Amino acid sequence: MTSDGAPLRLVLATANPHKATEIRAILRAAGAAGELVARPESVPEVVEDADTLEGNARLKAAALAAATGLPALADDTGLEVDALGGAPGVQSAYYGGGDHDSAANVARVLDEMARTRRASRTARFRTAALIRWPDGRELCALGTVEGVIAPAPEGDGGFGYDPIFRPAGGAGRTFALMGAAEKDALSHRGRALRALAVLLVES
């Protein structure tokens, strides 16, 4: 809610329809009141060249807030694989060499893990979710989920690295084998957005 009691309007920085649907569902389930506005097509992609997830989320949210005059919600997520020294990390969206090419990203992670001598397949997803107002005010929350990397893709749901990530508490299944509600309850993005919703209510 705004200071005058009106529902808060937030513009989403993401142009990924899967992520936008996930964000809307998580915030709705968290009881965060307000209207989520799709990113205008006239606003170009933001170069994500920060060295942290929070920094990239800030770049995207600040650009959308400046372009639209509305508070903007952005997030950035990284997959950290222990056997790869924490890679792909902040480069997760571009790890396969393209721009958000999920198949190439997954293929590179699996190929590099096949060539490493380390037996551990432990990994984690981290998400930074951030709201930025046009006046520079911010709220930011983080979410993390531990898990392991599957030896091959499993499942057709989700997006990104979901087919190879088996989260703790998921009964050995990848995110791509779960329904949307079950994934949101366990996921890094779900945890970050629920924490952000609490901050938003308290602000």
N, C-alpha and C positions, 0 to 999 in steps of 0.2 A: 504494500500500500504506500501511496505517497503521503506527504505531510498533511494534505487536505482530505485524506480518506479515499481518494480515487485509486482504482486498481493501477498497479505499476505496469508500464509498457516497457518490455525489453526487446531489443533487436538481437537476433542470433547472428553471431559472426560466422558460423559454419555454413558452407554451401553443400555439405554432404547430407543428402536426405535421410540416410540411415541414422546418422548421428543426431540430426535434428529431431527425428521421431523419438529416439531414445531419450534425449534431453527433456522433451515435452512430457513423456510418460513418467520419468523419474520425478520431475518437479511437481507434476500433478499429484502423484502418489504421496509426495512429501507435504502436500497441503500448501505449497507456495502459491499464493494468489497472484494474479496478474495475467497480462496478455503477452505472448511471445510472438514477435513479428519476424517474418522471414527476411533474410538479408537481401537488400535491393540488388537487382541484377546489374545496376549501374555502378555498383561499388566493386572495384577490382580485387583480385586475390592479394592478400598481404604477404610480403616476403617474411618468412619465419626464420630470421637469422640470429635470434637470441641464443645464448648458451645454456638457458634453463627452460623448463616447461612453463614456469610462471612468467618468464620473460616473453615467451612466444604468445601466451594467452593475453598478456598485457598489450603487445603490439597489435593483435587482432582486435581486441575490444576497444582500444583507443582509436584505431582507424575507423571503426564502425560508429562509435559515439560521435566522432568529429564529423563524419559524413552525413549522419542522420539527425543529429541533435537529440538523440535518445540514449538512455543508458544501454550499454551493450553487454551481452554475455558471451564469453569465449572460453574455450578450454583447450588444453594441449595435453597429449598423452604420450608416454614413452614406455616401451618394453625393455626391461633390463635383464639380460641373460648372464648369469654368473660365469658360465664357461667361456663367454665372449668378453669378459672384462667389463660387463655392464652395458655393452652395445646391444641393440642399436640406440637405446636411450633417446636423447633429444632429437636424433636423426631418424627416428622410427618411420616417419611418413615417407622418407626419401631413401631408405636404406638399399632398396633394390636398384637404384639409379634413376628412377622416374619420379614423377610427382604423384604421390598417393597411389602407386601401383601395388595393390595388395598382393597379387600373385607373385610379383617379382620380389617384394619384401620378404614374404614367407619363404620363398625358394632360397634366398640368400642366407637367411637365418639357419634353415635346415642344412644347407650345404656347408656352411662354416662349422656347424656343430658336428657334422659327420666327419670333419677333418681334424677336430680337436681331440687331444688325448684325455681330456678331463671327462670323467664319467658323470659328473653332476649335471642334471638337467634343470636345476632350480632357476627360477626367474620370478619377476614381479612386474606388474603394471602399475604405473604411477600416473595420476591425473592432477593437473592444476586447473581449477575452475575459477573464473574471475569475472566480476561485474565492474564495469568502468562507466562513470557518469561523465557527461561532457565537461563538467567543471573540474575533472581530475580525481574526484573521490573514487575510492575502490573498495571492494570486498573480495577476498580471495580465500579459497579453501582447497585442501589437498586430500587425495584419496589414494590408498595403496591396497593391492591384493597380491598375496604371495601365491605361487603355484609352480608348475613344472611345464617344460616344453615337450609336447608329444613328438614321437619319432616321425610322424607323417600327419597331414591334415585329416581332421575327423569332424564331419558334420557340414551342413550347408547353410546354417543360420549365421546371424551376426555379420561382421565385416572386419576388415583389417587382419590382425593376427589371431582373431578368435578361433579359427580352426586348429591352431597348434598350441593354444594355451589352456592347460587344465588347472583351474583355480582350486586353492585349498577350500574344502567344504563342498566341492562339486561332485563328490562320489566318483572321481577319476574321469569325469567327462570334460571335454573342452567347452568353452563358451558357445561354440557353434552348434553343439548338440543340445543346448538348453533353449527353453522358451524365453521370450523377452522379459517377462516378469521375474523369472528365476535368475536370469543373468543380471538384471538390474539390482536385485537384492544382494548379490555377491560382489558386483564389479567395482573397480576403481572409480569409474565415472559416477556410478550410483552413490558411492561413499562421498566423493567430493561434492556432488551436487546437493546431497542431503545436508551436508555440513554447511554449504553455502546458503541453502534455504533457511537454516536456523539463524545464520548471521544476518540474513536479509530481514527476517521477522524481528530480530532484536535491534536492528539499526534504527 
